[in-house]
Amino acid sequence: MTANNEQEFQYPFEERCAKVLQEITETAEFDVHRAQLDEIVHMLDVAETVFEELAEEDDLPLSRRVQEYFFRYGTVEAAWRSRRPATALVGEFKLNHIMSAVANQRMTKFWKGEDDTERALYNDLRIFDDTPQTGSGRMALLRATPGVTDPEVWFFDMRQGAVRMELDYPAYLENVLITKGVIGWQYLYCAPEDCGMGFIPLVDGLKEMLDVFPRLFPDHDYTDLRARLRERM
């Protein structure tokens, strides 16, 4: 289901997602492979019911701030590439419905870890953002530890493993809207010392984003992202 102006939205974040998908598809400088709202997940389409079940069945009494970012769609996703010559600018995100992420997207289905510490961590992690079209091996995860109200967000890069991010779930989603899923933007919210071998090949694309996006998307503020990139170079 492609986002369009006639779509009926019941939650504020859904409408914001549709607006960003429209921004992506209407950008003449992008070659867009995908930009869509998936089908609504019936039986998982009422926020109160979903968050009650997460609290009761999964011991995840998620905060009101997290709940404000609820969307009913199975996924919200986009994959695109800049049309500029010799570009390094590529973007992708695939946001999973929060219940689907918790119930069906365990990190241990894909990678169990190499020692007891990693295995314990990965057992808690649930994939809520992925990059299947580009196959970049990068994904974002919620740490679903029992009783947590505001789960930690971790970033996994197959080149260097899982790294805790310096933002929470709502802030992560805000940055997806700003960056349009530019590959590797997550490193800008990881500690500088954690930006190693996985980060280095992505610097050109991030530089290009901060050169081009303020012109393409003037309604968004890129000041913080620009400062963070400087700190990590």
Residue pairs with C-beta under 8 A, 6 or more apart in sequence:
1 7
1 36
1 37
1 38
1 39
1 73
2 21
2 25
2 35
2 36
2 37
3 17
3 18
3 21
3 22
3 35
3 36
3 37
4 18
4 22
5 22
7 18
7 37
9 15
9 18
10 72
11 47
11 70
11 71
11 72
12 68
13 68
13 69
13 70
13 71
13 173
14 37
14 71
14 72
14 73
16 177
17 37
17 71
17 73
17 76
17 95
17 177
18 37
20 78
20 176
20 177
20 180
21 35
21 36
21 37
21 76
21 78
23 180
23 217
24 30
24 32
24 35
24 78
24 80
24 91
24 180
25 32
25 35
27 216
28 83
29 82
29 83
29 84
29 212
29 216
30 80
30 81
30 82
30 83
31 80
31 81
31 82
31 83
32 78
32 79
32 80
33 79
33 80
33 81
33 133
34 77
34 78
34 79
34 80
34 133
35 77
35 78
35 79
35 80
36 76
36 77
36 78
37 73
37 75
37 76
38 73
38 74
38 75
38 76
38 77
39 73
39 74
40 72
40 73
40 74
41 72
41 73
41 74
41 97
41 99
41 100
44 50
44 72
44 97
44 99
44 100
45 72
47 67
47 70
50 70
50 98
50 99
51 62
51 67
51 70
53 99
54 60
54 61
54 62
54 98
54 99
54 102
55 61
55 62
58 102
58 103
58 144
58 146
59 146
59 147
60 102
60 144
60 146
60 147
60 148
60 151
61 147
61 149
62 148
62 149
62 150
62 151
63 149
63 150
65 150
65 168
65 170
66 149
66 150
66 151
66 168
66 169
66 170
68 170
69 169
69 170
69 173
70 98
71 95
71 97
72 97
73 97
74 96
74 97
74 100
75 94
75 95
75 96
75 97
76 93
76 94
76 95
77 92
77 93
77 94
77 95
78 91
78 92
78 93
78 180
78 181
79 91
79 92
79 133
79 134
79 181
80 90
80 91
80 92
80 180
81 87
81 89
81 90
81 91
82 89
82 90
82 208
82 212
84 208
84 212
87 208
88 204
88 205
88 207
88 208
89 182
89 205
89 208
89 209
89 212
90 134
90 182
90 183
90 205
91 179
91 180
91 181
91 182
91 183
92 131
92 133
92 134
92 136
92 181
92 183
93 129
93 131
93 176
93 180
93 181
94 129
94 130
94 131
94 132
94 133
95 128
95 129
95 173
95 176
96 105
96 127
96 128
96 129
96 130
98 128
101 126
101 127
101 128
101 142
102 126
102 142
102 144
105 126
105 127
105 128
106 123
106 125
106 126
106 127
107 122
107 123
107 125
107 126
107 127
107 141
107 156
107 162
108 119
108 122
108 123
108 125
110 127
111 122
111 156
111 158
112 118
112 119
112 122
113 119
113 120
113 121
113 122
118 161
118 162
121 143
121 154
121 162
122 162
124 143
124 144
124 145
125 141
125 142
125 143
125 144
125 154
125 156
125 162
126 141
126 142
126 143
126 144
127 139
127 140
127 141
128 140
128 141
128 142
128 169
129 139
129 140
129 172
129 176
130 139
130 140
131 137
131 138
131 139
131 181
131 183
134 183
136 183
137 157
137 158
137 159
138 155
138 156
138 157
138 158
138 183
138 184
138 186
138 198
139 155
139 156
140 153
140 154
140 155
140 156
140 165
140 172
140 186
141 153
141 154
141 155
141 156
141 162
142 151
142 152
142 153
142 154
142 169
143 151
143 152
143 153
143 154
144 151
145 151
150 168
150 169
151 168
151 169
152 164
152 165
152 168
153 164
153 165
153 167
153 168
153 169
153 172
154 162
154 163
154 164
154 165
155 162
155 163
155 164
155 165
155 186
155 187
155 189
155 190
156 162
156 163
157 163
157 198
159 197
159 198
160 194
160 196
160 197
160 198
163 190
163 191
163 194
164 190
165 172
165 186
165 189
165 190
166 189
166 190
166 191
167 175
167 189
171 189
172 189
175 185
175 189
175 225
177 220
178 217
178 220
178 221
178 222
178 225
179 185
179 209
179 213
179 225
180 213
180 217
182 205
182 206
182 209
183 202
183 205
184 198
184 199
184 202
184 205
184 206
185 206
185 209
185 225
187 194
187 195
187 198
187 199
187 202
187 206
187 232
188 206
188 225
188 228
188 229
188 232
189 228
192 231
192 232
195 232
199 232
203 229
203 233
206 229
207 229
209 225
210 222
210 225
210 226
210 229
213 220
213 222
214 220
214 222
